[in-house]
Amino acid sequence: MVEAMNWISEVVRPKIKTLFKRETPENLWVKCPETGQMVFHKEVEANGWVIPGSEHHLRITAQQRLKLMFDQGTWLDVPLPEVAPDPLKFRDEKRYADRLKDARTKTGMTDAFKVGFGRVSGLPMTLAVQDFGFMGGSLGMAAGEAFVRGAETALEKRTPYVLFAASGGARMQEGILSLMQMPRTTVAVRRLNNARLPYIVVLTNPTTGGVTASYAMLGDVHLAEPGALIGFAGPRVIEQTIREKLPDGFQRAEYLKEHGMVDQVVHRRDLKGTIAGLCGLLMQVPAGTAEAAAQPEARQETRQEVRQDAKPVPA
């Protein structure tokens, strides 16, 4: 038996909804994780992805970070080496190869690292950024190769090397091969030191595990964004191990600065100027040189210096 159609609910109501329906973007508002405050997406973007009022620093992608740092928001991608995608044929609830495929589709990146070469406040600079959105920014063979290639680019171009760290640690799906990246990256940092080139680390939220235990804590200068979680093991694991309540703000950037592990906590809007100032000082750049280098002619020369296989990245 076919039930009779309720014309009020099935016909009238849908037509009324369609008549007054308003198309609004899904990302029109951004909710602050700390206060629950709702802020216009464009206002947050214009503020460097920092919530106005609470000053909460949101996680940003590698692409967004490079755009904020480089002059005119443009740079040249440093081509990164390819590695075996699944050397151990690892599988847990899901195949590692499938996890990589999903992460690449989601982020548009090959792996967790992106390296760019360009000018920051007029100074030639090599920047490496870890993207937490790619499997938690975990350190595997591809990330280790990318870090080393970034260091080699800095050595070749005689520029400072700046790392923006954001990671949950070593990538378990690659086992011992991921742990081997810790000494490899340490050797790359030592080569920068021997060449007397600045290596500056910016610790962002979160920086933990094997990354903290290697190249993230070997910088000449350690900066951190406000509120960033920085440590080896997480606070919950530490509390369960020592069976004691941890101090307020433990493993946060401000706490680490007070205890000497971080040199300076810098707001995102001030990072570019702070890094440029530090690099100019460490590279002994005469006053006024950086400003002159910011001119279009000098930027064109920088573009010509990059390897021929590097491809320009649109803003």
Residue pairs with C-beta under 8 A, 6 or more apart in sequence:
5 11
25 41
27 41
28 40
28 41
29 38
29 39
29 40
29 41
30 38
30 39
30 40
30 41
30 44
30 51
30 58
31 37
31 38
31 39
32 38
32 39
32 51
32 53
32 54
32 56
33 56
33 58
34 51
34 54
34 56
35 51
35 53
35 54
35 56
37 51
37 53
37 54
39 51
39 52
39 53
43 52
44 50
44 51
44 52
44 58
47 269
48 68
48 268
48 269
49 57
49 58
49 60
49 64
49 268
50 56
50 57
50 58
50 267
50 268
50 269
51 58
55 226
55 267
56 227
57 204
57 205
57 225
57 226
57 227
57 228
57 268
59 132
59 133
59 166
59 204
59 205
60 68
61 107
61 131
61 133
62 109
62 113
62 114
62 129
62 130
62 131
63 114
63 313
65 127
65 129
65 164
66 75
66 114
66 116
66 127
66 129
66 313
67 73
67 315
68 268
68 271
68 272
69 120
69 127
69 162
69 271
69 272
69 275
70 116
70 118
70 119
70 120
70 127
71 118
71 119
71 120
71 121
71 122
71 294
71 299
72 299
72 315
73 315
74 118
74 312
74 313
74 314
74 315
75 116
75 117
75 118
75 127
75 313
76 116
76 117
76 118
76 303
76 306
76 310
76 311
76 312
76 313
77 114
77 115
77 116
77 310
77 311
77 312
77 313
78 115
78 116
78 117
78 126
78 149
78 150
78 153
78 306
78 307
78 310
79 149
79 307
79 309
79 310
79 311
80 110
80 111
80 113
80 115
80 142
80 145
80 146
80 149
81 145
81 146
81 149
82 142
83 141
83 142
83 145
84 141
85 97
85 100
86 95
86 96
86 97
86 100
86 173
87 141
87 174
87 177
88 96
88 173
88 174
88 175
88 177
89 96
90 96
90 173
90 174
90 175
92 173
96 173
99 135
99 173
100 135
103 109
103 133
103 134
103 135
104 110
104 134
106 133
106 134
107 131
107 133
107 134
109 131
109 134
110 142
111 134
111 140
111 142
111 143
111 146
112 130
112 131
112 132
112 134
112 135
112 137
112 138
112 139
112 140
112 142
112 143
112 167
113 128
113 129
113 130
113 131
113 142
113 143
113 146
113 147
113 150
114 128
114 129
114 131
114 146
115 126
115 127
115 128
115 129
115 146
115 149
115 150
115 153
116 126
116 127
116 129
116 313
117 124
117 125
117 126
117 127
117 153
117 157
117 159
117 302
117 306
117 310
118 124
118 125
118 127
118 302
119 125
119 293
119 294
119 298
119 299
119 302
120 127
120 162
120 272
120 275
120 276
120 279
121 272
121 273
121 276
121 290
121 294
122 276
122 289
122 290
122 291
122 292
122 293
122 294
122 298
123 159
123 160
123 276
123 279
123 280
123 283
123 285
123 290
123 293
124 157
124 159
124 293
124 302
124 305
125 159
125 160
125 162
125 275
125 279
126 150
126 153
126 154
126 157
126 159
126 160
126 161
126 162
127 150
127 162
127 163
127 164
128 146
128 147
128 150
128 161
128 162
128 163
128 164
129 163
129 164
129 166
130 137
130 143
130 163
130 164
130 165
130 166
130 167
130 211
131 137
131 166
132 166
132 167
132 168
132 206
135 171
136 167
136 168
136 169
137 143
137 165
137 166
137 167
137 168
137 211
138 167
138 168
138 169
138 170
138 171
138 172
138 178
139 167
139 169
139 170
139 171
139 178
139 181
139 182
139 209
139 210
139 211
139 214
140 170
140 171
140 173
140 174
140 177
140 178
140 181
141 174
141 177
141 178
141 181
143 171
143 181
144 178
144 180
144 181
144 184
144 185
147 163
147 181
147 185
147 188
147 215
148 184
148 185
148 188
150 161
150 163
151 161
151 188
151 189
151 191
151 192
152 188
153 159
154 160
154 161
154 192
154 197
155 191
155 192
155 195
155 197
157 305
158 195
158 197
159 197
160 197
160 198
160 199
160 200
160 279
160 282
160 283
161 192
161 197
161 198
161 199
161 200
162 199
162 200
162 201
162 202
162 275
162 279
163 199
163 200
163 201
163 202
163 215
163 216
163 219
164 202
164 204
165 201
165 202
165 203
165 204
165 207
165 211
165 212
165 215
165 216
166 204
166 205
166 206
166 207
167 206
167 207
167 208
167 209
167 211
167 216
168 206
168 208
168 209
169 208
169 209
169 210
169 211
169 212
170 178
170 179
170 181
170 182
170 209
170 210
170 211
171 178
172 178
178 210
179 210
181 210
181 214
182 210
182 213
182 214
182 215
183 214
185 214
185 215
186 214
186 215
186 218
188 215
189 199
189 215
189 218
192 198
192 199
193 199
193 220
198 220
198 221
198 278
198 279
198 282
198 283
199 218
199 219
199 220
200 219
200 220
200 221
200 223
200 275
200 278
200 279
201 215
201 216
201 217
201 218
201 219
201 221
201 222
201 223
202 223
202 224
202 225
202 266
202 271
202 275
203 216
203 222
203 223
203 224
203 225
203 228
203 230
203 253
203 262
204 224
204 225
204 228
205 225
205 227
205 228
205 229
206 228
206 229
206 230
207 216
207 228
207 229
207 230
207 231
208 229
208 230
208 231
208 232
208 233
208 234
209 232
212 230
212 231
212 232
213 232
217 261
220 282
221 263
221 264
221 278
222 261
222 262
222 263
222 264
223 262
223 263
223 264
223 265
223 266
223 271
223 274
223 275
224 230
224 253
224 256
224 257
224 262
224 264
224 265
224 266
225 253
225 265
225 266
225 267
225 268
225 271
226 253
226 254
226 265
226 267
227 252
227 253
227 254
228 252
228 253
229 251
229 252
230 251
230 252
230 253
230 256
230 261
230 262
231 251
233 241
234 251
235 246
235 250
235 251
238 246
239 245
239 246
247 255
249 255
253 262
253 265
254 265
256 262
257 263
257 264
257 265
264 274
266 274
276 290
279 285
280 289
280 290
292 298
293 299
303 312
